[in-house]
Amino acid sequence: MNIQPLKIVYFTSNGSDVMPVVSAVSELAEEDPGKFEICLRSREDLAEDGKLEEFLDSAREANIIIMHFMGGKKSFPNFDGFMAALEGSSAVLHLQGTASEKGLELAQLSTLNEADYQAVSSYIHYGGKENFLNLFRFLSNRFSGSRFDVAEACKPQWQGIYHPDFPGLPSLEEYLKLNYKPDRPSVGLWFYLSAIQSGNTEFIDALIREVEGQGANVIPVFLYSIQDNELGSQGTQGVIEHYFIKDGRPLIDVLISPLMFALSMWVAQSPDGNQIMPGEDTGLLTKLGVPVIKAIVTQNTAEKWQQNTDGLTQGDVTMSVAMPEFDGMLISVPVAARQFSSVDPLTGTRIVRHEALPERINKIVRLSLNWARLSHIPNGDKKVAIIFHNYPPRNDKIGNAFGLDSPASVWNILHSLQEAGYKLDKLPENGQEIIETIIDHATNDRRWKSLSEMAGQAAGLVSKPEYSGWFSQFPQKNQSKMASAWGEPPGEPFNCNDSLIIPGIINGNIFIGLQPPRGFSEDPSAIYHSPDHPPTHHYLAYYRWIRLKV
């Protein structure tokens, strides 16, 4: 008797489904050959020309159609047209959103009875290879008359410690006993559970090893970011309380976060699915009380990220720059990029992984450890730089900002710093005194003083040998572009006797400076026509001086 395979078509816009489904289908092909034919497509798969039509053809021939949305129906291209094309199909239809996207519409569009719908939803919500194996066998039992042994959906461990060198998932106490030295700076790292479930941990492993390689502790925690009592997920707040705080004090000095979106702000559907309800928790990261460094996982491939002048996609900017800023995160650099491997021969989907960017990972860890060490320096010994906007580079435009009183804001900052114990020689009476003091010293406006006068009143000078040493550390490509545009170092702008002038004032341990000119007044036509025109030697020397001298 020739038994036809059960044909299942599965669409997901939730990337964490892909690898567990692929792994489950591979095991089914070995253990139950010929009994399943499973077509899997992601949103990225359907973005290619002709792929949506191919998927529709497969759906018309399927016994079961599963659609798992992240972001609702709009995450599937031309959803209404797709559904209209399936009219008259005898296929069983199951549609659902993610666990946080609860609503009745998708359930009402499905053709499963309520019990089967809840069972299938649980397998998909809980995710992971074993749950998908049991899902497909459950569907075969229900609709093909098979008699597989099927386990009920198994909840994953929603949060926990992960380390590539540890077998299993240790408790926090076990991990601290084996891999935590109190005399070292400590870095927290949280990331999505989906990275564990999909085996997509290359960049997480690289971050962990880089932190340890730079001599610090790391507490790496995977999580499901939304608190859901029904699922058993603690969410970000629970992870902070149970993994990063002990006895009322933070265990970590800094947190690296590859999580996307704004954690303190969200929208969700009302229980009836008819309203969008906003929510906010502005104290989420305040409770932790340490700097949070945003690590970006770009949707670009590494090649596109390197070659594209924008670097990040529009989606990256929205999800990994703009929205995390609402939480007060410090935006840093990409640590991973998408890597498309070959098409899976069984399901037809492209495997997407995240490729680590080693140099950028080294950068973010160095930055994070600088923040970590800063927390152990007394405020009276800390040095701070405050930079006024100053374009055009004239004295009457220092701190120029539409609708904002920048000098008053800087005075407020100085007042708060003094109250917090930072060293100031004198607190100015007001913002106006700050500006007048700056103008009495060296500024970006070269119309009123000679270079020698400015050099005598500058906050600092960078000698030619010192700058040449810095310049030699830049990539050769950048050196050549700068030398071509501005001559050999140290160039002409703000150069007095082969020393570059640093405009600004020093008040105790506080440097108040001015945004250095990019060179508009030196070569305006070149800059107007070349948005990637290199900055002047003075521009780079200014910020390097702040980094090393302030």
N, C-alpha and C positions, 0 to 999 in steps of 0.2 A: 504494500500500500504506500503510495507516494504522498507523504504528509507535507503540506505547504508550510513554509516558515511563517511565523508571526511577523508581520511587517509593521514596524513602529517608526513614525517620523517624529523627531524631537527637535524643537527650536528653543534656543535659550539666548536671552540677552544678558544673562548672568554668567560671566566668564568662569566662575568657580565650578560650574557644572561640567565643563568640557573634559578635563582630564579624568575625573572619576567615572564619567560615562564611558569614555574611551577605554579605560582600564577594565570596567565591568564587561563591556562588549568583547574585549579580547579574551577574558576568562570564559565567557559564554561560548565563544567560538571554539575554545579548546575542550571544554567539558560537555557542551551540548551542541555539537556541530550540526548546522543545517536547520536548527529550530528557531532561529531569530534572524531577522534582517532589519537592522536598525540604521536609519539615516539621521545623522546629527548635523545641525547647522547652527552657527552662532550669528550674531548680528553682523560681525565682520565678514563672514562667509557670504552673506546675502548682499553685501554692498558691491560685490563684483558684478560686472555686466553679465546678464543672462542667468545668474545664479538663482534669482527669485523665481523665475519661470521654471527652472529645473526642479526647485524645491516644491513648487505647486504641482508639477507632474508627479513627483514622488508621493505627495500628500493625497492625490486623487486615487492612488493605488494602495494606500496604506489601510491597515486594519485599525490602527490607533494613532491619533495625532495628539502630541503633548506640546504645549507652548508655555514656557516659563519666562515671564516678563520681569525685567527690572526697569522701572520707570513707566509702567503701564503699557497700554496698547501701542502708544506712539513709538515704543522701542522696536516694533516690527514694521518694516516698510510696507505702506499701503495695506494696513490690516483689514480695513473694511472691504477693499477689493478682493483680498485673499479669501475672506470668509464668504463673500458672494460667489466666488468661483467654486467653492466647495458645496454649494447647495445641491442637495440630492445625493451627496456622498453617504455611504453606509458606515463610514469610519467612526469609531468611538472618539469623542473629542474631550480633551482635558486642558483647561486653561487656568493658570494661577499666576499671582504676583509673588514677590518675595515675602518673607515672613512679616516684614514691617509694612507691607502694602496690602492691608486687608480691605476688602470690598466685595460686594455681592455680585457686581456685573459679570466678572469673569466666571464665577461659579454658575451663574444663570445661563451663560453661553455654553457651558459644558454639558455633555450628555450622559455622564456617569450618574448613578444614584448617589445619594448623600453619603452613605457609608464608604463606597468605593472612592468617592471624591476625597473624603478626609484621609483615607489610607494612602492614596497616591500623593496627596499634598504633603503628608508627613514624610514619606520617603524622600521627596524632593527637597523639602525645607531642611531636613536634617543632613542631607548630602553625604558625600563620601562614597567610595567604591562599593562597600558592602550594602549600603542602602539601595544603590542603583541596581546591584545584582538581584536583590530581593524584589525591587520594584518590577523589573522585567519578568521575573519568574511569577510574581503575583499576577501580572497582567496575562501571562500565558495560561495560568490556571483558570482565570476568570473567563477568558475569551477564546481559548483554544482547547480547553478540556485537558490540559496537562495536569500532572500530579507532582509538581516539584515540592520539596520541603521548603517552606518559606517562613522566614522570621519576620516579626513585626518590625516597623521602622524603629531604629535605634538612635536615641539622642546622642549627639557627639558630646565630648567635653568642650563646652563653649568657650572656656578660657583656661589658660594654664601656662606653665613654664615650658619653653622649647629651647633646646640647645643641640646643635648637630652632633656633638660628641657624647651626649647623654642617651643611653637606651631608655625608651619609654618617655613618660612625662612626669618628672619629679615634682613633688610638692615644693612650695616655697621654702619650707624649713629644710628639706633635704638639699635643695639647691644651694641655699646660703651656707650650709655646713660644708659643702664640698667645693664651692666655687665663688666664695666671696671673702675678700680681705678688707677689714674695716679701715686700714690705713691708706687705702687707694681711693681715688675719685670713682664715683659710681654713675653709670649711664643706664637709664631705663630705655627699653625699646619695645613698643607695642605695634602689632601688625594684625592683619585680618586672619581669622581662622581659615578662610578659603585658601590661603597660601599653603597651609598644612594639608588640607583635604586634597588639593590638586597636585601636591608634590612640587610646588613652584616656589622653592625657598632659596634659590641660588643667591639672590641679593641679600636676603635676610642672613644667610650663613656668612656672607662676605662682611656684612656690617658687624656681626658678632665677633668674627675673627679679627677684624680691624680694631675694634675697641680693645679687645684683649691684647692685641699686638702692640697697642700704644700704652699699655701698662695700666689699664683701668678695669674695674668690675663692670659686668653687663648683666642686667636682669631682663631677659627677652620674654615677652608675654604675648601669646596669641589671644584673640578675642573676637566675639561677635559684638559689634559696636553698639547695638541697641539693647537696652534693658528690656527683657520680656519675661515676666514672672511665669507665664504659661509655658514658655520654652525652657526656662531655667537659666537664661542668659543674664549675667550681672551687668553687662554693658560697660561703657568706659568709666562711669562713676564707681561701679563695683570693683573694677580692676585697680583703679587708683587706691581705693580703700583697703583692698585685700593683698595687693602685690607691691605697691610702691610706698605705702605708709605702714610703719610699725611703731606701736606704742606712742601714737600721736605725732611722730616725726617722720619726715620723708626718708626712705632708704636710699634714694637716688639724689644726685646733684643736678641732673639734667635729663630730659626725656627727648628721644628721637622718635618722630611720628611720621610714618608713611601713610597714615590714614587720610582719606580724602574728605572733602566737604567741610562744613562747619559742625563741629561736635556739639557746640552749645546752642545751636539753632536748628530747627527742623520743621517740616510740615508733615502732617499725617492725615489720612482720611478719618472722618468720624465713623463710629461703628456701623452706621447704616450705609456708608460709602457715598453719601451725598454732599458732604462738606469737607473743605480743606481746613484743617485746624492747625494754627501755628503753635510752636512751643519754644521755650528758651530756658537755658540754665547758665546764667552768666558766671556762676561761681564754680563751675566744673573744674577748671584748671587752677583757679585761685586756691582751692583747697589743697592742691598738691604743692603749690608754692615754689616751683622750680622753673627755670626757662624751658620752653618746649620748642625744639628745632624741627621745622617741617622738612621732611625728606620727600622729594618729588619722584614719583614713578611716572615717567612720560609715556604717552600713547604713541609717540614716534618710535621708530626703530633707532638703534644707536647711530646708524649711518645718516638717517635723515636729521636726527638731532644735531650731529656734528656739522652737517653741510648746510642746514637751513639757518638763515640769519636770525630768524625768530627763535629758533631752538625748541620752544614749547608749542604745542597745538593750542587752539582756542579752548578746547576742553580742559587741557592741563591748567591753563591760566585761571579758568573758572573754578575747577574742582580742587586744585592743589596750590593756588596762590591767593586768589581773591577771597574765597570762602573761609579757608583756615585763618586768614587774618582777623576775621570776626572773633575768633577764639583768643587772639593775642599771641598766636604762634609767630616765631621768627622764621621767615621764609628763607630757605637756603638753596640747594642745588639738586639737580636730578641724580639719583643713585642707581636707577635702573631704567631700561628701555625695553620696548616690546621686541620679541624675537620670534619670527614666524618660521616654523620648521616645515617639513614636508607634510603632505596631506595624509591623514590616517587612512589606510587602505580599507578598513572595515566599515567605518562610519562616514567617510568622505569629508570630514571636517579638517580644517587646518589647526595644527597644534600651536598655541600661542604661549610662550613663556616669557619671563622677565629676565633679561640679561643684565648682570651686574656691570656697573661702570666703575672700575677700580680706582681710578684717579679721583673721581668725584666722591667716592666713598671715603677715601683717605682725607679729602678736604672736609667733609661734613663731620667726621670724627674729630679731626683737629679742632674745628670750630666748637664742637660740643664740649670737648675737654677744656678748652679755654673758658667757656662759660662755667663749667663745673668748678674749675680752680678759682674763678673769680668769687664764687660764693664763700670761699674760705679766707678771702683777703678782707681785713677790716676796712670799713668805709673810708676812714681817714687816710688810708694808703691807696685807695683806688683813684685812677685817673680817668677823666671823662672828656670827650670832645663833643662840642656842639657846633654844628655847621649851619650858618645862615645861607639861604638861597640868595644869589646875587647876579641876576641877569636882567638887563644888560649889566656888565661889570662896572657900574658907577656907584659913587657913594650914596646918591639919593635913592638907589634901588636895593640897598642892603636890607635883607629880610622882606623884600617886596612880595606880597601875597594878597590875592583878591579876597576881600572881606575878612582878613585875619590880621591881628596885631601881633606879628611875630616877636618883636622886641619884648612886649609884655609877657608873652608866653615863655620866652627864655628867662625873663626875670622870675617868673613863677617856678620854673625848673630850678634855678639857682637857689631860690629861697627854700624849696623842698630838699634839695641836696644838702644845704647847710644844716637844716633841722635834722637830717638823717646822719649827720656826722662827717660829711665830705668836707675836705679842706678848701676853704676860700680865704684869700687874704682880706677881701672886703666884699660885702654884699652891696651892689649898686643901689641907689635910691629908687630907680625905676628903669623901664626899658629905654627911655631916652638917654639916660646916662651911659647905658651899655653901648649904644650906637655912637655917641660922641666920643667915648673912650677908644672905640675901634677906629674911628676916623682920625683920631690924633696919632694913631700908629700906622703901620703899613696896611693898605687895602688893595683891592684889584684895580682901583681907579688910578691910572698912571699919568693923569693930566696935571696933577697939582704938585707932585714931588718928583725929584730926580731919583734914579735908581739907587744912588748912593745914600740918599736920605731914607728911602724905603728900607734899604738893607740895615741901616742903623736902628730902625724902629720896628723891625720885623720880629715875629714870635720866634723865628729860627731861620737858619740858613742851611742849605744842603750843598756841600762842596762838590766840585766836579769828580774827584776820585770816589767820593761816597756814592754819588748818583751813578757813576759808571759801573760800580760794583753791583748796584741794584739792577741796572739796565741789562747787564750781562746775564742775569738770571731769567730774563724774559725769553720765550721761544724765539728762535731765529727768524721765523716768519714775521713776528711782531716787531722785532728789532729793525728788520729791513724796511717795513712799512713806515715806521716812525722816522727812521733816518731819511727816507726818501721825502717825507712830507715836511720835516722840521729840522733837518740837518743832523749832524753827529751830536751826541750828548755833550753838554747839557742844553743845547739849543739856544735861541735868542730870547724868547719871552721870559721876563722876570729874571734875567741873568745879569748879575752885577759882579764883575771880576771873577767869572767862572764859578759863581755860587748862586744857587736858585733861592729866591726870596719866598718866605712863608708868611703871607699876610695873616693877621689875627692878633689876639691878645691872650696872655696866660694869667689866670687869677687863681692862685694857689695850685691845686691839682686839676683845674678846669681850663681847657683850651677852648676859646670861642673863635671860630674861624669863618671863612667865607668860601662858598663854593668856587673853586678855581675855574677860570675861563677855559673853554674847550679850544679856543683859538679863533673864535669868530672874527675878532677885530684884527687878527694877524693875516688871515687868508679867507675872507668871507666867501669869495666865489667858489673856492674848492669845497668848502663845507656845505654850501647851499646845494651843490650838485653831487655830493658824495656823502650820503648818510652814514657810511661806515668809515669816514675819514678818521685816521688815528688821532688820539689826543696828543697834546704837546708833552714835551719832556717835563715841563713844570707841573702839569696836571697830575701825572703819575707820581712825580717826586713828592707832591703835596700830600697825597693820601698814604704813600709809603712812609713819609716822615711822621704822620699821625700814628700809624700803626707801630712804628718802632721807637718813637721819641716821646710821645705824649704819655 
